[in-house]
């Protein structure tokens, strides 16, 4: 098929979509435009997944514009599609530039990666655990050694789950103080 005939067929499909949201016409137009838009994306983005994303985004915008009657010349749908491709790429570049500026501006304020504390002396930890009241010690051991949740611990000790959470919080604070950490 000659390029002029292809353009006419695309224009006819676009007019059908613009006049009554014709689903088969939408599918056919997308099938016809997909290779061109994907090739455009590959030339500019040099990356298959990004080109496919661009093609999907462009075709969605085109179909929505046709349905809404926003395409002034449906017969020239090819030009509208290529303009949409360029505009979407320009928007992506603007967003990337803004992100780069913001990253450079706030990169110094990024939190430092987690640095684990120095290993705790086992004997000191056992001594600090022994200083806890027996019920608090049981809650801490059940939580971290037996890997029980608050409801299980509460049922085993005959307490309310809220009480277990409060006691665990206070016991951990006491352990941290005993081990020489800041509370």
Buried (B, 14 or more C-beta within 10 A) or exposed (E): EEEEEEBEBBBBBBBBBBEEEBEEBBEBBBEBBBEBBBEBBBEBBEEEEBBBBBBBBBBEBBBEBBBEEEBEEBBBBBEBBBEBBEEBBEEBEEEEEEEEEEEEEEEEEEEEEEEEEEEEEEEEEEEBBEEBEEEBBBBBBBBEEEEBEBEBBBEBBEBEBEBBBEBBEBBBEBBEEBBEEEE
